[in-house]
Amino acid sequence: MTRTLTIVSALFSITLAAACGKGGDAVADKPAPAKPATGAPVALEVTAIGKDSVEIDAYDFSDKAVAGYGFLFRYHDKDGKILKVKSGTPFESEIDHMSVSGRRFKVEAGTWGHFTIDHLSVPEGAVKADALVDMVRWTDGTKVEDLWSLPPGNPDQWPAK
């Protein structure tokens, strides 16, 4: 009976930890990337592209945990041509925008995190994506505050590197 209780308790703890999480999944054994030319405290690497999502590895160069981001995405076809998002609409652009925040996007200072950004407008034929942050927010676990943002500019123009 005690053994069964111990196993059930352990399984409950594992399930609870998985459901609550501590943030983005950790990325082990990967060296820190070069710092972004934009001055952003977070570097991004796109690891996979889905029909309406992008998987991201994010490295936090700051001295605080980060958990909020404004993302810019640019998609390329097999020939390297930049693809338009939301083609044929008044919102057509070469840049896709998305903002996220929350515990599942948390990356501790000086570490890598991994997460999926969904509800994107990934164009058909996209085989590669570039990603940058244009805004980063930090957290201490109880509050989220602005840490960094790209200087104002044209939201439909990719920032110069």
Contact map, one row per residue, 1 for C-alpha under 8 A:
11111000000000000000000000000000000000000000000000000000000000000000000000000000000000000000000000000000000000000000000000000000000000000000000000000000000000000
11111100000000000000000000000000000000000000000000000000000000000000000000000000000000000000000000000000000000000000000000000000000000000000000000000000000000000
11111110000000000000000000000000000000000000000000000000000000000000000000000000000000000000000000000000000000000000000000000000000000000000000000000000000000000
11111111000000000000000000000000000000000000000000000000000000000000000000000000000000000000000000000000000000000000000000000000000000000000000000000000000000000
11111111100000000000000000000000000000000000000000000000000000000000000000000000000000000000000000000000000000000000000000000000000000000000000000000000000000000
01111111110000000000000000000000000000000000000000000000000000000000000000000000000000000000000000000000000000000000000000000000000000000000000000000000000000000
00111111111000000000000000000000000000000000000000000000000000000000000000000000000000000000000000000000000000000000000000000000000000000000000000000000000000000
00011111111100000000000000000000000000000000000000000000000000000000000000000000000000000000000000000000000000000000000000000000000000000000000000000000000000000
00001111111110000000000000000000000000000000000000000000000000000000000000000000000000000000000000000000000000000000000000000000000000000000000000000000000000000
00000111111111000000000000000000000000000000000000000000000000000000000000000000000000000000000000000000000000000000000000000000000000000000000000000000000000000
00000011111111100000000000000000000000000000000000000000000000000000000000000000000000000000000000000000000000000000000000000000000000000000000000000000000000000
00000001111111110000000000000000000000000000000000000000000000000000000000000000000000000000000000000000000000000000000000000000000000000000000000000000000000000
00000000111111111000000000000000000000000000000000000000000000000000000000000000000000000000000000000000000000000000000000000000000000000000000000000000000000000
00000000011111111100000000000000000000000000000000000000000000000000000000000000000000000000000000000000000000000000000000000000000000000000000000000000000000000
00000000001111111110000000000000000000000000000000000000000000000000000000000000000000000000000000000000000000000000000000000000000000000000000000000000000000000
00000000000111111111000000000000000000000000000000000000000000000000000000000000000000000000000000000000000000000000000000000000000000000000000000000000000000000
00000000000011111111100000000000000000000000000000000000000000000000000000000000000000000000000000000000000000000000000000000000000000000000000000000000000000000
00000000000001111111100000000000000000000000000000000000000000000000000000000000000000000000000000000000000000000000000000000000000000000000000000000000000000000
00000000000000111111100000000000000000000000000000000000000000000000000000000000000000000000000000000000000000000000000000000000000000000000000000000000000000000
00000000000000011111110000000000000000000000000000000000000000000000000000000000000000000000000000000000000000000000000000000000000000000000000000000000000000000
00000000000000001111111000000000000000000000000000000000000000000000000000000000000000000000000000000011000000000000000000000000000000000000000000000000000000000
00000000000000000001111100000000000000000000000000000000000000000000000000000000000000000000000000000011010000000000000000000000000000000000000000000000000000000
00000000000000000000111110000000000000000000000000000000000000000000000000000000000000000000000000000111111000001000000000000000000000000000000000000000000000000
00000000000000000000011111000000000000000000000000000000000000000000000000000000000000000000000000000011111000001110000000000000000000000000000000000000000000000
00000000000000000000001111100000000000000000000000000000000000000000000000000000000000000000000000000000000000001110000000000000000000000000000000000000000000000
00000000000000000000000111110000000000000000000000000000000000000000000000000000000000000000000000000000000000111100000000000000000000000000000000000000000000000
00000000000000000000000011111100000000000000000000000000100000000000000000000000000000000000000000000000000000011100000000000000000000000000000000000000000000000
00000000000000000000000001111100000000000000000000000000000000000000000000000000000000000000000000000000000000010000000000000000000000000000000000000000000000000
00000000000000000000000000111110000000000000000000000000000000000000000000000000000000000000000000000000000000000000000000000000000000000000000000000000000000000
00000000000000000000000000111111000000000000000000000000000000000000000000000000000000000000000000000000000000010000000000000000000000000000000000000000000000000
00000000000000000000000000001111100000000000000000000000000000000000000000000000000000000000000000000000000000000000000000000000000000000000000000000000000000000
00000000000000000000000000000111110000000000000000000000001000000000000000000000000000000000000000000000000000110000000000000000000000000000000000000000000000000
00000000000000000000000000000011111000000010000000000000001000000000000000000000000000000000000000000000000000000000000000000000000000000000000000000000000000000
00000000000000000000000000000001111100000010000000000000000000000000000000000000000000000000000000000000000000000000000000000000000000000000000000000000000000000
00000000000000000000000000000000111110111110000000000000000010000000000000000000000000000000000000000000000000000000000000000000000000000000000000000000000000000
00000000000000000000000000000000011111111110000000000000000000000000000000000000000000000000000000000000000000000000000000000000000000000000000000000000000000001
00000000000000000000000000000000001111110000000000000000000000000000000000000000000000000000000000000000000000000000000000000000000000000000000000000000000000001
00000000000000000000000000000000000111110000000000000000000000000000000000000000000000000000000000000000000000000000000000000000000000000000000000000100000000111
00000000000000000000000000000000001111111000000000000000000000000000000000000000000000000000000000000000000000000000000000000000000000000000000000000000000000000
00000000000000000000000000000000001111111110000000000000000000000000000000000000000000000000000000000000000000000000000000000000000011010000000000011100000000000
00000000000000000000000000000000001100111110000000000000000111000000000000000000000000000000000000000000000000000000000000000000000000010000000000010000000000000
00000000000000000000000000000000001100011111000000000000011111000000000000000000000000000000000000000000000000000000000000000000000010010000000000000000000000000
00000000000000000000000000000000111100011111100000000000011110000000000000000000000000000000000000000000000000000000000000000000000110000000000000000000000000000
00000000000000000000000000000000000000000111110000000001111000000000000000000000000000000000000000000000000000000000000000000000001110000000000000000000000000000
00000000000000000000000000000000000000000011111000000001110000000000000000000000000000000000000000000000000000000000000000000000011000000000000000000000000000000
00000000000000000000000000000000000000000001111110000111100000000000000000000000000000000000000000000000000000000000000000000000111000000000000000000000000000000
00000000000000000000000000000000000000000000111110000111100000000000000000000000000000000000000000000000000000000000000000000000000000000000000000000000000000000
00000000000000000000000000000000000000000000011111000111000000000000000000000000000000000000000000000000000000000000000000000000000000000000000000000000000000000
00000000000000000000000000000000000000000000011111111110000000000000000000000000000000000000000000000000000000000000000000000111100000000000000000000000000000000
00000000000000000000000000000000000000000000000111111100000000000000000000000000000000000000000000000000000000000000000001000000000000000000000000000000000000000
00000000000000000000000000000000000000000000000011111000000000000000000000000000000000000000000000000000000000000000000001110000000000000000000000000000000000000
00000000000000000000000000000000000000000000000011111100000000000000000000000000000000000000000000000000000000000000011111000000000000000000000000000000000000000
00000000000000000000000000000000000000000000000011111110000000000000000000000000000000000000000000000000000000000001111111000000000000000000000000000000000000000
00000000000000000000000000000000000000000000011111011111000000000000000000000000000000000000000000000000000000000001110100000000000000000000000000000000000000000
00000000000000000000000000000000000000000000011110001111100000000000000000000000000000000000000000000000000000000111100000000000000000000000000000000000000000000
00000000000000000000000000000000000000000001111100000111110000000000000000000000000000000000000000000000000000000111100000000000000000000000000000000000000000000
00000000000000000000000000100000000000000001111000000011111000000000000000000000000000000000000000000000000000011110000000000000000000000000000000000000000000000
00000000000000000000000000000000000000000111100000000001111100000000000000000000000000000000000000000000001000011100000000000000000000000000000000000000000000000
00000000000000000000000000000001100000000111000000000000111110000000000000000000000000000000000000000000001001111000000000000000000000000000000000000000000000000
00000000000000000000000000000000000000001110000000000000011111001100000000000000000000000000000000000000001111110000000000000000000000000000000000000000000000000
00000000000000000000000000000000001000001110000000000000001111100000000000000000000000000000000000000000000011100000000000000000000000000000000000000000000000000
00000000000000000000000000000000000000001100000000000000000111111000000000000000000000000000000000000000000011000000000000000000000000000000000000000000000000000
00000000000000000000000000000000000000000000000000000000000011111000000000000000000000000000000000000000000011000000000000000000000000000000000000000000000000000
00000000000000000000000000000000000000000000000000000000000001111100000000000000000000000000000000000000000110000000000000000000000000000111000000000000000000000
00000000000000000000000000000000000000000000000000000000000101111110000000000000000000000000000000000000011110000000000000000000000000000111000000000000000000000
00000000000000000000000000000000000000000000000000000000000100011111000000000000000000000000000000000000111110000000000000000000000000011110000000000000000000000
00000000000000000000000000000000000000000000000000000000000000001111100000000000000000000000000000001111111000000000000000000000000000011110000100000000000000000
00000000000000000000000000000000000000000000000000000000000000000111110000000000000000000000000000111100110000000000000000000000000000111100000100000000000000000
00000000000000000000000000000000000000000000000000000000000000000011111000000000000000000000000000111000000000000000000000000000000011111000000000000000000000000
00000000000000000000000000000000000000000000000000000000000000000001111100000000000000000000000011110000000000000000000000000000000011110000000000000000000000000
00000000000000000000000000000000000000000000000000000000000000000000111110000000000000000000000011100000000000000000000000000000001111100000000000000000000000000
00000000000000000000000000000000000000000000000000000000000000000000011111000000000000000000001111000000000000000000000000000000001111000000000000000000000000000
00000000000000000000000000000000000000000000000000000000000000000000001111100000000000000000001110000000000000000000000000000000111100000000000000000000000000000
00000000000000000000000000000000000000000000000000000000000000000000000111110000011000000000011100000000000000000000000000000000111000000000000000000000000000000
00000000000000000000000000000000000000000000000000000000000000000000000011111000011100000000011000000000000000000000000001100111110000000000000000000000000000000
00000000000000000000000000000000000000000000000000000000000000000000000001111111111000000000000000000000000000000000000000001111100000000000000000000000000000000
00000000000000000000000000000000000000000000000000000000000000000000000000111111111000000000000000000000000000000000000000001111000000000000000000000000000000000
00000000000000000000000000000000000000000000000000000000000000000000000000011111100000000000000000000000000000000000000000001111000000000000000000000000000000000
00000000000000000000000000000000000000000000000000000000000000000000000000011111100000000000000000000000000000000000000000000000000000000000000000000000000000000
00000000000000000000000000000000000000000000000000000000000000000000000000011111110000000000000000000000000000000000000000000000000000000000000000000000000000000
00000000000000000000000000000000000000000000000000000000000000000000000000011111111000000000000000000000000000000000000000000000000000000000000000000000000000000
00000000000000000000000000000000000000000000000000000000000000000000000001111001111100000000010000000000000000000000000000000000000000000000000000000000000000000
00000000000000000000000000000000000000000000000000000000000000000000000001111000111110000000010000000000000000000000000000100100000000000000000000000000000000000
00000000000000000000000000000000000000000000000000000000000000000000000000100000011111100001111000000000000000000000000000100000000000000000000000000000000000000
00000000000000000000000000000000000000000000000000000000000000000000000000000000001111100001111100000000000000000000000011100000000000000000000000000000000000000
00000000000000000000000000000000000000000000000000000000000000000000000000000000000111111011100000000000000000000000000010100000000000000000000000000000000000000
00000000000000000000000000000000000000000000000000000000000000000000000000000000000111111011100000000000000000000000000000000000000000000000000000000000000000000
00000000000000000000000000000000000000000000000000000000000000000000000000000000000001111101000000000000000000000000000000000000000000000000000000000000000000000
00000000000000000000000000000000000000000000000000000000000000000000000000000000000001111111000000000000000000000000000000000000000000000000000000000000000000000
00000000000000000000000000000000000000000000000000000000000000000000000000000000000000011111000000000000000000000000000000000000000000000000000000000000000000000
00000000000000000000000000000000000000000000000000000000000000000000000000000000000001101111100000000000000000000000000000000000000000000000000000000000000000000
00000000000000000000000000000000000000000000000000000000000000000000000000000000000111111111110000000000000000000000000000000000000000000000000000000000000000000
00000000000000000000000000000000000000000000000000000000000000000000000000000000000111100011111100000000000000000000000000000000000000000000000000000000000100000
00000000000000000000000000000000000000000000000000000000000000000000000001100000011110000001111100000000000000000000000000000000000000000000000000000000000110000
00000000000000000000000000000000000000000000000000000000000000000000000111100000000110000000111110000000000000000000000000000000000000000000000000000000000111000
00000000000000000000000000000000000000000000000000000000000000000000000111000000000010000000111111000000000000000000000110000000000000000000000000000000000000000
00000000000000000000000000000000000000000000000000000000000000000000011110000000000000000000001111100000000000000000000100000000000000000000000000000000000000000
00000000000000000000000000000000000000000000000000000000000000000000011100000000000000000000000111110000000000000000000100000000000000000000000000000000000000000
00000000000000000000000000000000000000000000000000000000000000000001111000000000000000000000000011111000000000000000000000000000000000000000000000000000000000000
00000000000000000000000000000000000000000000000000000000000000000001110000000000000000000000000001111100100000000000000000000000000000000000000000000000000000000
00000000000000000000000000000000000000000000000000000000000000000011100000000000000000000000000000111111100000000000000000000000000000000000000000000000000000000
00000000000000000000001000000000000000000000000000000000000000000011000000000000000000000000000000011111110000000000000000000000000000000000000000000000000000000
00000000000000000000111100000000000000000000000000000000000000000010000000000000000000000000000000001111110000000000000000000000000000000000000000000000000000000
00000000000000000000111100000000000000000000000000000000000000000010000000000000000000000000000000001111110000000010000000000000000000000000000000000000000000000
00000000000000000000001100000000000000000000000000000000000000000111000000000000000000000000000000011111111000001110000000000000000000000000000000000000000000000
00000000000000000000011100000000000000000000000000000000000000001111000000000000000000000000000000000111111100001000000000000000000000000000000000000000000000000
00000000000000000000001100000000000000000000000000000000011100001110000000000000000000000000000000000000111110111000000000000000000000000000000000000000000000000
00000000000000000000000000000000000000000000000000000000000100011100000000000000000000000000000000000000011111111000000000000000000000000000000000000000000000000
00000000000000000000000000000000000000000000000000000000000111111100000000000000000000000000000000000000001111100000000000000000000000000000000000000000000000000
00000000000000000000000000000000000000000000000000000000001111100000000000000000000000000000000000000000000111110000000000000000000000000000000000000000000000000
00000000000000000000000001000001000000000000000000000000001110000000000000000000000000000000000000000000001111111000000000000000000000000000000000000000000000000
00000000000000000000000001110101000000000000000000000000111100000000000000000000000000000000000000000000001101111100000000000000000000000000000000000000000000000
00000000000000000000001111100000000000000000000000000000111000000000000000000000000000000000000000000000111100111110000000000000000000000000000000000000000000000
00000000000000000000000111100000000000000000000000000011110000000000000000000000000000000000000000000000100000011111000000000000000000000000000000000000000000000
00000000000000000000000110000000000000000000000000000011100000000000000000000000000000000000000000000001100000001111100000000000000000000000000000000000000000000
00000000000000000000000000000000000000000000000000001111000000000000000000000000000000000000000000000000000000000111110000000000000000000000000000000000000000000
00000000000000000000000000000000000000000000000000001111000000000000000000000000000000000000000000000000000000000011111100000000000000000000000000000000000000000
00000000000000000000000000000000000000000000000000011100000000000000000000000000000000000000000000000000000000000001111100000000000000000000000000000000000000000
00000000000000000000000000000000000000000000000000011000000000000000000000000000000000000000000000000000000000000000111110000000000000000000000000000000000000000
00000000000000000000000000000000000000000000000000011100000000000000000000000000000000000000000111000000000000000000111111000000000000000000000000000000000000000
00000000000000000000000000000000000000000000000000011000000000000000000000000000000011000000000100000000000000000000001111100000000000000000000000000000000000000
00000000000000000000000000000000000000000000000001111000000000000000000000100000000010000000000000000000000000000000000111110100000000000000000000000000000000000
00000000000000000000000000000000000000000000000000100000000000000000000000100000001111000000000000000000000000000000000011111100000000000000000000000000000000000
00000000000000000000000000000000000000000000000000100000000000000000000000000000000000000000000000000000000000000000000001111100000000000000000000000000000000000
00000000000000000000000000000000000000000000000000000000000000000000000000011100000000000000000000000000000000000000000000111110000000000000000000000000000000000
00000000000000000000000000000000000000000000000010000000000000000000000000111100001000000000000000000000000000000000000001111111100000000000000000000000000000000
00000000000000000000000000000000000000000000000010000000000000000000000000111100000000000000000000000000000000000000000000001111100000000000000000000000000000000
00000000000000000000000000000000000000000000000010000000000000000000000000111100000000000000000000000000000000000000000000000111110000000000000000000000000000000
00000000000000000000000000000000000000000000010010000000000000000000000011110000000000000000000000000000000000000000000000000111111000000000000000000000000000000
00000000000000000000000000000000000000000000110000000000000000000000000011100000000000000000000000000000000000000000000000000001111100000000000000000000000000000
00000000000000000000000000000000000000000001110000000000000000000000001111000000000000000000000000000000000000000000000000000000111110000000000000000000000000000
00000000000000000000000000000000000000000011000000000000000000000000001110000000000000000000000000000000000000000000000000000000011111000000000000000000000000000
00000000000000000000000000000000000000010111000000000000000000000000111100000000000000000000000000000000000000000000000000000000001111110000000000000000000000000
00000000000000000000000000000000000000010000000000000000000000000000111100000000000000000000000000000000000000000000000000000000000111110000000000001100000000000
00000000000000000000000000000000000000000000000000000000000000000001111000000000000000000000000000000000000000000000000000000000000011111000000001111100000000000
00000000000000000000000000000000000000011100000000000000000000000111110000000000000000000000000000000000000000000000000000000000000011111100000001111000000000000
00000000000000000000000000000000000000000000000000000000000000000111100000000000000000000000000000000000000000000000000000000000000000111110000111110000000000000
00000000000000000000000000000000000000000000000000000000000000011111000000000000000000000000000000000000000000000000000000000000000000011111000111100000000000000
00000000000000000000000000000000000000000000000000000000000000011110000000000000000000000000000000000000000000000000000000000000000000001111111110000000000000000
00000000000000000000000000000000000000000000000000000000000000011000000000000000000000000000000000000000000000000000000000000000000000000111111100000000000000000
00000000000000000000000000000000000000000000000000000000000000000000000000000000000000000000000000000000000000000000000000000000000000000011111100000000000000000
00000000000000000000000000000000000000000000000000000000000000000000000000000000000000000000000000000000000000000000000000000000000000000011111100000000000000000
00000000000000000000000000000000000000000000000000000000000000000000000000000000000000000000000000000000000000000000000000000000000000000011111110000000000000000
00000000000000000000000000000000000000000000000000000000000000000011000000000000000000000000000000000000000000000000000000000000000000001111111111000000000000000
00000000000000000000000000000000000000000000000000000000000000000000000000000000000000000000000000000000000000000000000000000000000000001110001111100000000000000
00000000000000000000000000000000000000000000000000000000000000000000000000000000000000000000000000000000000000000000000000000000000000111100000111111000000000000
00000000000000000000000000000000000000000000000000000000000000000000000000000000000000000000000000000000000000000000000000000000000000111100000011111000000000000
00000000000000000000000000000000000000011000000000000000000000000000000000000000000000000000000000000000000000000000000000000000000000111000000001111100000000000
00000000000000000000000000000000000000010000000000000000000000000000000000000000000000000000000000000000000000000000000000000000000001110000000001111110000000000
00000000000000000000000000000000000001010000000000000000000000000000000000000000000000000000000000000000000000000000000000000000000001100000000000011111000000000
00000000000000000000000000000000000000000000000000000000000000000000000000000000000000000000000000000000000000000000000000000000000000000000000000001111100000000
00000000000000000000000000000000000000000000000000000000000000000000000000000000000000000000000000000000000000000000000000000000000000000000000000000111110000000
00000000000000000000000000000000000000000000000000000000000000000000000000000000000000000000000000000000000000000000000000000000000000000000000000000011111010000
00000000000000000000000000000000000000000000000000000000000000000000000000000000000000000000000000000000000000000000000000000000000000000000000000000001111110000
00000000000000000000000000000000000000000000000000000000000000000000000000000000000000000000000000000000000000000000000000000000000000000000000000000000111111000
00000000000000000000000000000000000000000000000000000000000000000000000000000000000000000000111000000000000000000000000000000000000000000000000000000000011111000
00000000000000000000000000000000000000000000000000000000000000000000000000000000000000000000011000000000000000000000000000000000000000000000000000000000111111100
00000000000000000000000000000000000000000000000000000000000000000000000000000000000000000000001000000000000000000000000000000000000000000000000000000000001111110
00000000000000000000000000000000000001000000000000000000000000000000000000000000000000000000000000000000000000000000000000000000000000000000000000000000000011111
00000000000000000000000000000000000001000000000000000000000000000000000000000000000000000000000000000000000000000000000000000000000000000000000000000000000001111
00000000000000000000000000000000000111000000000000000000000000000000000000000000000000000000000000000000000000000000000000000000000000000000000000000000000000111
